[in-house]
Every structure is written in C-alpha cells, then in structure tokens.
Amino acid sequence: MVATGEITLSDAKRMLRHYWWILPITVLLCGALGVVLAMVLPKKYVSRTLVLVDQPTVPSDIVKPVVTEDLNNRLSSMQEQILSRSRLQPIIDKFGLYPAERRKLHVEDLIERLRTSIEVKPLEVMPGTQNRNLPGFSVNVTFANPQLAQKICTEITSMFMEQNSHALELQAAQTTSFLTQQLDEAKAKLDEQDARLAAFKRQYLGSLPDEEQTNLSLLTGTNTQLEANTQALSRAQQDKAFNESLLSQQQANRTAAQTSGPNPDTLEHQLSTLQDQLTVLQARYTAEHPDVIKLKNGIEEIKKRIAEAPPSSSSGSEIAQASGREPPEMQQLRAKLRQDDLNIADLTKRQAQIQNQISVLEGRVQASPVVEQQFKEMTRSYQSALEFYNELLKKRENSAMASELQHQQEGEQFRVLDPPSLPDRPTFPKKLYFTSGGLAAGFALGLGIMALIAMTDTSMHTEQDVEICLKLPVLTLVPTLEVAEGASKRTVRSERDHNMARTRA
C-alpha cells in the first residue's frame, strides 16, 4: 500500500515488476488508435503560391507614383474585397464545392468555410535591408481535394493580381481626372487675376512702381525745361519791349520830322540813339547778355551802312519821309515785333504744356505709394495663383505619366514567383504525428493506470505499512528465507505474505 499518498521508487519498481504488461497493451492500443484516426479523419491538402511585389521600372524620382498607400493596408483592403461574399460565391458555383453540404448548410456557412480555408500571409522584410516596403505575400488554400485546392489558389491569386492592377489604374485615372478639374478651375482663376492685373496696369499707366524712378527723372528734366522756357519767354518779352520802344521812338521822330521840317533822324542819329541804349543796358547787364550782344551787333551794322553810303546821296529815311512811306528801319522793327509776338505765344503755350506735364508727373509720384501697395497685393494674388496653377500642372503631368506607366504594366505589379502547388500528401492528418501521439498517449495511460493501482493497493509490504495500518509497533519480522534452487519467487512472496498475515492476527 502507498502509506503517505506518494509513490516511492520502491513502489514504482514493485508496480513495474507486477504490472509491467499494462504498458505494452496501452501503448499498442493507443498507437493503433492513432493510426486508425489518421486513416479515418478527412484529409486536408494545402496549395501554396508566392507573390512578389515588383517595383516600378522607372525610378520614383523621375515619375512619382500616384498611389502612396502602404502596401500592407492595400493588401488588407484587397483581401477584404476578394474574400467577400460576392467574390467567393462564384468560386463555389464555378468549381462545385461542398456538394454534400449544400443541402444541409446555408450559403453563408459555405462561404465562411471557404473563407477560413484561405490564408493570406504578408512576407516579412529581411533584416538589414534599407527598403522597408512589403516584399510580397503568400496565399495558402486548404481543401479536401488537392486539385480543387490548386484551382482555388490559382483563382484567388488571379483575383489579387487583377484587383491590384485595376485598383492602381483606377486610382491613377481618378487622380488625373481630379487634377484636371482642379487645373481648369485654377486656370480660370489665373486668367481672372491676369485680366485684373492688366486692367490695373492700364488704369495706372505711368504710376506703377517700376516707373517711379522714370517719373522722377522726367520731373527733373521737365522742371529744367520749364526754367529754360521761362527764361526764353522773359527774353522774348524784353526783346519785344525793346523793339516797341525803338519803334515808338522812330515813329515819334518821323512824326516830328513831318511836322517841323527836316528831321535829324539820319543814320548818325540812329547810331547815337543805339549807343545811348547800349550804355543803359551795360549798366544793367554784363557784356555776355543777349540784349547787349544784340545791340552791339545793331550798332556795328549801322556803322557799316554809314561807311558804305555815298556822301552826296540822301539816306533811305529821308527818301522814305519824302515819299510818305515808313523807312526800312521801322518796317524791320515791326517785323521783329511780329516775330516776338509769335515767340511769346509759342513760349507761353509751351510753358503751359510743361506745367501740365509737371502736374501729371507730380500726381504720379504722389500716387506711387498707394499704387505700389495695390499693385503688390494684386501681384501677390497673381503670383500665388500662378504657382498653384504650375504646381497642379506638374502634378497632373506626373499623374498622367504614372497612369500611362500603369497602363503599360511598367508600374508596381504583382508577380507570381511560385505558381500554386499541387499537394501530393495531406497536411492533416499526418500518420507520423498521430502514431507518435498515440504511442505517447498509450505510454502515459499505462503509467496512469499503474499509478491508480498503486494508490488503491491495500496490501502491506514494509514495516511502515504495518505500523500505519495496525497502529501497533512491530515486535519481530520474519526474515527472508532462502529457497531451494528451482523454487518460484512467487511462492516465496506468497509465504512471506502469509506469515505477515499471521503476525497481524
């Protein structure tokens, strides 16, 4: 018996010695059961395929890809779409799957069974690589028929490749269409800003910021012209006053000569008069003054005429006085006065024009700060619209190139590295695993049965068992008797047990 509830080494040895036959029986039975289960249970075959992700043939720094979504997220989205009811039910109908279960189960249950038999596993990125993108994924299809498993795996793989290609083309086309619409709107806004800027330039022509320095230069030059014109007008007015005084004096002399007889107004008298006027002008102006120079030229001319005139001939003024006509000197003065009037009128008109130009230029210069602020605001708006338009145009062109690359199968593509395999042996159940498991279970069962027998055994084998069972001290022990050769150990053990029973009695 097990005295303390714990099986000791001696107990184990005794149980193995008495009940060793239990282990072979349980091991053989459980091993046979494992073999039977491996043969009876429905077999499952797994068809596998490996799909890699090929990067675009054109580098991304030349043509940026339109689709920037992480491939893991895109793969999850495609998996949800491909494993949906609308995509799996045609596969069930196409290959005639689950013919026996169709009468018992609902179509949703069949779809769920097919969904659970399909496994999509992303490949792990190799450690140490710089590219952290998903390298690819594998598709595993578990089914009772190996041919059907291969066909289903091929169908699912084709769905993934078609879905990826269609999704990339669709997204690229939608992106291009959206960018084209935005580009048209940006073009309209840019044209509107351009028209407003052109109208502003026409309205404030001459007052624009880049014309301010030109206006200042023109204003300086116009002021110089005004000053020169004012001086010329003053000289013309002085010449007119001088010629009027000469004409008045000659008219007075002529009138006096007609009323009082001979007139001393000869060339000598004119010379004397001009010299007197020269003296007056020299007192007021310098020798370089135009009036002084002009008067000196007149004096030299009269002196030349006096030198050329014959002594006996009478002067032109005397002949003119005799005939009643004005002398040539007076006619020349009148002609000079008319010329002076024309010069004064022209200079006055020119002065008014110059003053108007000065007023316009001063107005432009004064309005330049306000116009410059408005021009900067309009230019800033136009520049922003232009940059936005150019950016959209660049993105649209890049999207169009990306769409063309995708259409020509030059973009990111799925490539089947290993085609769906045709499994030649089932993955479940495996005879080796079931047989090994059955043998191990039989061995454990045999040990458990022997332990149970040991726990329920009430026979006494040691002094401690006797003391625990009888609760009396042991006075003597019968020694082990030597038996003759050929006697059975079982007989000796039976006699020993009988003696111990007598001792208990």
C-alpha positions in Angstrom: 0.0 0.0 0.0 1.0 3.7 -0.5 1.3 4.9 3.0 1.7 8.7 2.6 -0.1 9.1 -0.7 3.2 9.5 -2.6 4.6 6.7 -4.8 8.2 6.0 -3.9 10.8 4.4 -6.0 10.3 1.0 -4.4 6.6 1.2 -5.0 7.2 2.1 -8.7 9.6 -0.8 -9.0 7.1 -3.2 -7.4 4.3 -2.0 -9.7 6.5 -2.4 -12.7 7.5 -5.9 -11.6 3.9 -6.9 -11.0 2.1 -5.0 -13.7 4.6 -4.4 -16.5 2.3 -5.9 -19.1 -0.1 -2.9 -18.8 2.3 -0.6 -20.6 2.7 -2.6 -23.8 -1.1 -3.1 -24.0 -1.9 0.7 -23.7 0.9 1.7 -26.0 -0.2 -0.7 -28.7 -3.9 0.2 -28.3 -3.3 3.9 -28.4 -0.8 3.7 -31.2 -3.3 1.6 -33.2 -6.0 4.2 -32.4 -3.7 7.0 -33.7 -3.1 5.1 -36.9 -6.9 4.5 -37.3 -7.6 8.1 -36.7 -5.0 9.2 -39.3 -6.7 6.9 -41.8 -10.3 7.7 -40.9 -10.2 11.5 -40.4 -10.9 13.6 -43.5 -7.7 14.7 -45.2 -6.7 18.3 -45.9 -4.4 19.4 -48.7 -2.7 22.8 -48.8 -1.9 24.5 -52.1 0.6 27.4 -51.8 1.8 30.2 -54.0 4.2 33.1 -53.5 3.5 36.5 -55.0 6.3 39.2 -55.1 5.8 42.9 -55.5 7.8 44.3 -58.4 8.8 48.0 -58.1 8.2 50.4 -61.0 10.8 50.2 -63.8 11.0 54.0 -63.9 12.7 55.4 -60.8 10.3 57.2 -58.4 12.4 60.4 -58.5 11.6 60.7 -62.3 7.9 59.7 -62.1 6.4 59.8 -58.7 3.8 57.1 -58.1 0.3 58.2 -57.6 -0.6 55.5 -55.1 1.3 56.1 -51.9 -0.8 54.0 -49.6 1.2 51.4 -47.6 1.1 48.0 -49.3 0.1 46.3 -46.0 -3.0 48.4 -45.8 -3.7 48.0 -49.5 -3.3 44.2 -49.2 -5.7 44.1 -46.3 -8.2 46.1 -48.3 -7.9 43.8 -51.3 -8.2 40.8 -49.0 -11.4 42.0 -47.6 -12.8 42.6 -51.1 -11.6 39.3 -52.5 -12.8 37.3 -49.6 -16.2 38.9 -49.6 -19.4 37.1 -50.4 -19.8 38.5 -53.9 -16.3 37.1 -54.9 -16.3 33.7 -53.1 -19.8 32.6 -54.1 -18.9 32.5 -57.8 -15.9 30.3 -56.9 -18.2 27.8 -55.1 -20.5 27.7 -58.0 -17.7 27.5 -60.6 -15.9 24.5 -59.0 -19.0 22.9 -57.4 -17.6 23.0 -53.9 -19.3 21.3 -50.9 -21.8 19.3 -52.9 -22.9 17.3 -49.9 -23.2 20.3 -47.5 -25.3 22.4 -49.9 -28.5 20.7 -48.8 -27.7 21.0 -45.1 -25.9 24.3 -44.7 -26.9 27.8 -45.7 -24.8 29.5 -48.4 -23.4 31.9 -45.9 -22.0 29.0 -43.9 -20.4 27.6 -47.1 -18.8 30.9 -47.8 -17.5 31.1 -44.3 -16.0 27.7 -44.6 -14.2 28.6 -47.8 -13.1 31.9 -46.3 -11.5 30.1 -43.3 -9.7 27.8 -45.7 -7.9 30.7 -47.4 -4.9 32.3 -45.7 -3.0 35.3 -46.9 0.2 36.0 -45.1 2.5 39.0 -45.9 6.2 38.2 -46.2 8.5 39.6 -43.6 11.1 42.2 -44.5 14.6 40.8 -44.4 16.5 42.3 -41.5 19.2 44.8 -42.5 17.6 45.9 -45.8 17.0 49.6 -46.4 13.8 49.1 -48.3 11.0 48.7 -45.7 8.3 48.1 -48.2 6.4 44.8 -48.2 8.3 42.4 -50.5 5.3 40.2 -51.2 2.8 37.8 -49.7 1.8 34.1 -49.9 -1.6 32.5 -50.5 -2.4 29.2 -48.8 -5.6 27.3 -49.6 -6.6 24.3 -47.5 -9.1 21.9 -49.0 -10.0 18.2 -49.0 -9.2 17.7 -52.7 -5.7 18.6 -53.9 -6.8 19.5 -57.4 -9.5 21.8 -56.1 -7.1 23.3 -53.6 -4.8 24.2 -56.5 -7.6 25.6 -58.6 -8.9 27.7 -55.8 -5.4 29.0 -55.0 -4.9 29.9 -58.7 -8.3 31.7 -58.8 -7.5 33.7 -55.6 -4.1 34.7 -56.8 -5.5 35.9 -60.1 -8.1 37.9 -58.2 -5.3 39.6 -56.2 -3.3 40.5 -59.3 -6.3 41.8 -61.2 -7.6 43.7 -58.2 -4.2 45.3 -57.7 -3.8 46.3 -61.4 -7.4 47.6 -61.6 -7.1 49.5 -58.3 -3.9 51.2 -59.4 -5.2 52.1 -62.8 -8.5 53.3 -61.4 -6.8 55.4 -58.7 -4.3 56.9 -61.2 -7.2 57.7 -63.6 -9.3 59.3 -60.8 -6.3 61.3 -59.6 -5.6 62.5 -63.1 -9.3 63.4 -63.6 -9.4 65.3 -60.3 -6.2 67.2 -61.0 -7.5 68.1 -64.5 -10.7 69.5 -62.9 -8.7 71.4 -60.4 -6.3 72.6 -63.1 -9.2 74.0 -65.1 -10.5 75.9 -62.1 -7.0 77.2 -61.3 -6.6 78.3 -65.0 -9.9 80.3 -64.8 -8.8 82.0 -61.6 -5.4 82.7 -63.1 -7.0 84.2 -66.2 -9.2 86.3 -63.9 -6.2 87.5 -61.9 -4.3 88.2 -65.2 -7.2 90.3 -66.6 -7.5 92.3 -63.3 -3.7 92.9 -63.3 -3.8 94.1 -67.0 -6.7 96.4 -66.3 -4.9 97.8 -63.2 -1.8 98.5 -65.3 -3.8 100.2 -68.0 -5.6 102.3 -65.3 -2.4 103.4 -63.6 -0.1 103.5 -66.5 2.8 105.7 -65.6 2.3 105.4 -61.8 3.4 101.8 -61.5 6.2 101.0 -59.0 8.8 100.2 -61.7 8.1 103.6 -63.3 8.6 105.7 -60.2 12.3 106.4 -61.0 11.4 107.2 -64.5 8.8 109.7 -63.4 11.3 111.4 -61.0 13.8 111.7 -63.9 11.1 113.1 -66.2 10.0 115.5 -63.5 13.6 116.8 -63.1 14.0 117.2 -66.8 10.6 118.9 -67.2 11.5 121.4 -64.4 14.7 122.2 -66.3 12.7 122.7 -69.5 10.2 124.9 -67.6 13.1 127.0 -66.2 14.7 127.3 -69.7 11.3 128.1 -71.3 10.6 130.8 -68.6 14.0 132.4 -69.3 13.4 132.3 -73.0 9.9 133.9 -72.5 11.4 136.6 -70.4 14.0 137.4 -73.0 11.3 137.4 -75.7 9.2 139.8 -73.7 12.3 142.0 -73.1 13.1 142.0 -76.8 9.5 142.9 -77.6 9.6 145.8 -75.1 12.9 146.9 -76.5 11.7 146.8 -80.1 8.5 148.5 -79.2 10.5 151.4 -77.5 12.6 151.7 -80.7 9.6 151.7 -82.9 7.9 154.3 -80.7 10.9 156.5 -80.8 11.3 156.2 -84.6 7.6 156.9 -85.0 7.9 160.0 -82.8 11.0 161.2 -84.7 9.2 160.6 -88.0 6.1 162.5 -86.8 8.3 165.4 -85.6 10.1 165.5 -88.9 6.9 165.6 -90.9 5.6 168.5 -88.8 8.7 170.6 -88.3 10.6 170.1 -91.5 14.0 168.4 -91.9 14.5 165.6 -89.4 17.9 165.0 -88.0 17.0 161.3 -87.8 19.8 160.1 -90.0 22.0 157.1 -89.7 24.2 159.1 -87.4 21.2 159.9 -85.2 20.2 156.2 -85.0 23.8 155.3 -84.2 23.7 157.8 -81.4 20.4 156.5 -80.1 21.7 152.9 -80.1 24.8 153.9 -78.3 22.8 155.6 -75.6 20.7 152.4 -75.2 23.9 150.3 -75.1 25.1 152.5 -72.3 21.9 151.9 -70.3 22.0 148.1 -70.9 25.6 147.8 -70.0 24.8 149.5 -66.7 22.2 146.7 -66.1 23.7 143.6 -67.7 27.0 142.1 -68.3 28.7 142.0 -71.7 27.6 138.4 -72.4 23.9 139.3 -72.0 22.0 138.5 -75.3 20.4 142.0 -75.4 23.8 143.7 -75.0 25.3 141.5 -77.8 22.3 142.1 -80.0 22.5 145.9 -79.5 26.2 145.8 -80.3 25.6 144.0 -83.5 23.0 146.6 -84.4 25.5 149.4 -83.8 28.1 147.6 -85.9 25.6 147.2 -88.7 24.6 151.0 -88.7 28.3 151.9 -88.7 28.8 149.6 -91.7 25.9 151.3 -93.5 27.3 154.8 -92.8 30.6 153.7 -94.2 29.1 152.3 -97.3 26.7 155.1 -98.0 28.0 157.9 -100.6 28.4 161.3 -99.1 26.2 163.1 -101.7 23.3 160.6 -101.6 20.4 161.1 -99.2 19.6 158.5 -96.7 16.8 156.0 -97.1 14.9 157.6 -94.3 14.9 160.9 -96.0 13.6 159.4 -99.2 11.0 157.5 -97.2 10.0 160.6 -95.5 9.7 162.4 -98.8 7.6 159.7 -100.3 5.4 159.3 -97.2 6.3 155.7 -96.7 7.8 154.2 -93.5 11.5 153.8 -93.6 13.0 150.3 -93.8 14.2 150.5 -90.2 10.6 150.8 -88.9 9.5 148.0 -91.1 12.2 145.8 -89.8 11.2 146.7 -86.2 7.6 145.9 -87.0 8.6 142.5 -88.4 10.7 141.9 -85.3 7.7 142.7 -83.1 5.5 140.3 -85.0 8.2 137.6 -84.6 8.4 138.5 -80.9 4.7 138.1 -80.5 4.9 134.7 -82.2 7.8 133.6 -80.0 6.0 134.8 -76.9 2.8 133.0 -77.8 4.7 129.8 -78.6 6.7 130.0 -75.4 3.6 130.7 -73.4 1.9 127.7 -74.9 4.9 125.6 -74.3 5.1 126.8 -70.7 1.5 125.7 -70.1 2.2 122.3 -71.6 5.3 121.9 -69.5 3.4 122.9 -66.4 0.7 120.4 -67.2 3.3 117.7 -67.6 4.8 118.7 -64.3 1.4 118.4 -62.7 0.8 115.0 -64.2 4.2 113.7 -63.1 3.8 115.2 -59.6 0.5 113.4 -59.3 2.0 110.1 -60.5 4.9 110.5 -58.0 2.5 111.3 -55.2 0.2 108.4 -56.1 3.1 105.9 -56.4 3.0 104.6 -52.7 -0.8 103.8 -52.9 -0.5 102.3 -56.4 2.5 100.3 -55.3 0.6 98.8 -52.3 -2.3 97.9 -54.5 0.0 96.6 -57.2 1.8 94.4 -54.7 -1.5 92.9 -53.4 -2.6 92.1 -57.0 0.8 90.8 -57.9 0.9 88.6 -54.8 -2.5 87.2 -55.6 -1.5 86.6 -59.3 1.8 85.0 -58.2 0.0 82.7 -55.8 -2.5 81.7 -58.5 0.3 81.2 -61.0 2.3 79.0 -58.5 -0.8 77.0 -57.7 -1.5 76.5 -61.4 2.1 75.4 -62.2 2.1 73.0 -59.2 -1.2 71.5 -60.3 0.0 71.3 -63.9 3.2 69.5 -62.8 1.1 67.1 -60.6 -1.3 66.4 -63.5 1.5 65.7 -65.9 3.1 63.4 -63.3 -0.2 61.6 -62.7 -0.7 61.2 -66.5 2.7 59.6 -66.8 2.1 57.4 -63.8 -1.3 56.3 -65.4 0.5 55.6 -68.7 3.2 53.5 -66.9 0.5 51.6 -65.0 -1.4 51.0 -68.3 1.8 49.7 -69.9 2.4 47.4 -67.0 5.6 49.4 -66.1 4.4 50.4 -62.6 4.2 48.5 -59.4 2.9 45.0 -60.2 2.3 41.7 -58.5 4.4 38.8 -59.9 3.8 35.1 -59.2 7.2 33.7 -58.1 5.9 30.2 -57.3 2.7 29.1 -59.1 0.0 27.4 -57.0 1.4 24.0 -56.0 -0.4 20.6 -56.4 0.0 18.9 -53.0 0.8 15.2 -53.2 0.4 14.5 -49.5 -2.1 15.8 -47.0 -1.1 18.3 -44.3 -3.7 16.8 -42.0 -3.9 14.2 -40.6 -0.2 13.1 -40.7 0.3 9.4 -39.8 3.6 10.0 -38.2 2.2 12.7 -35.8 -0.9 10.6 -35.0 1.1 7.4 -34.5 3.7 9.1 -32.3 0.9 10.8 -30.3 -0.9 7.6 -29.9 2.2 5.8 -28.6 2.9 8.6 -26.2 -0.7 8.7 -25.0 -0.7 5.0 -24.5 2.5 5.1 -22.5 1.1 7.9 -20.4 -2.2 6.0 -20.0 -0.3 2.9 -18.9 1.6 4.8 -16.3 -1.6 6.4 -15.1 -3.3 3.0 -14.7 -0.3 1.7 -12.8 -0.3 4.7 -10.5 -4.0 4.3 -9.9 -3.5 0.6 -9.0 -0.6 1.6 -6.6 -2.9 4.2 -5.0 -5.7 1.7 -4.4 -3.5 -1.2 -3.3 -4.1 -2.1 0.4 -1.5 -4.8 0.9 1.4 -4.2 3.3 4.9 -4.6 2.1 7.0 -2.8 4.6 7.3 -2.2 8.4 5.9 1.3 7.9 2.8 -0.1 6.1 2.2 -2.4 9.1 2.5 0.3 11.7 0.3 2.7 9.7 -2.4 0.0 9.0 -2.5 -1.7 12.5 -1.3 1.3 14.6 0.8 -1.2 16.6 4.5 -1.4 16.9 6.2 -4.3 15.1 7.8 -6.7 17.5 9.5 -9.0 15.1 10.0 -9.6 11.4 10.2 -12.9 9.6 13.4 -12.9 7.7 13.6 -13.8 4.1 14.0 -17.5 3.7 16.4 -19.0 1.2 14.6 -21.4 -1.0 15.9 -24.3 -2.9 17.1 -23.8 -6.5 14.2 -24.0 -8.9 11.6 -22.7 -6.4 9.4 -19.9 -7.7 9.9 -16.5 -6.3 6.2 -16.1 -6.4 5.9 -19.0 -3.8 8.4 -17.3 -1.5 6.5 -14.0 -1.8 3.2 -15.8 -1.1 4.6 -17.4 2.0 6.0 -14.1 3.2 2.7 -12.5 2.8 1.0 -15.4 4.6 3.4 -15.1 7.6 2.8 -11.4 7.8 -0.9 -12.0 7.8 -0.5 -14.4 10.7 1.6 -11.8 12.5 -1.3 -9.3 12.1 -3.7 -11.9 13.5 
